[in-house]
Amino acid sequence: MDASTSARCCSVRQRLNSILTKGNSIMSDNKSPTIKKSPSVIKEVVKPEVAQQAPKASVDSEPFKGSERIPSSWTIKPEGEGIRAFNNDTRRVFVGSVKEFNVLMRG
């Protein structure tokens, strides 16, 4: 680079720096208004489940047979004082106490 090219580069650099510096000061003076948003509140509405009344099982009900005797084929949920058990294979529903369920499982 010769002296004239070097001088032009320096003057261009100085102009760019002054523009950038002025731009930054202008930007810092122009503060945009900040909008404060209140946090969103999500309320979960939980509806109580209405249990369908299945006939109460008694110990003299027919014992479980075949795949009904496999514990892993039952979905068991607490219900009141007892349980509600649903057999995933046969679709049989049992509603009663754990003790009654165990008696039917043993046959």
ABEGO torsion letter per residue (X at the ends): XBAAAAAAAAAAAAAAAAAAAAAAAAAAABBBBBBBBBBBBBBBBBBBBBBBBBBBBBAABBBBBEAAABAAABBBBBBEABBBBBBAAAGBBBBEBAAAAAAAAAX
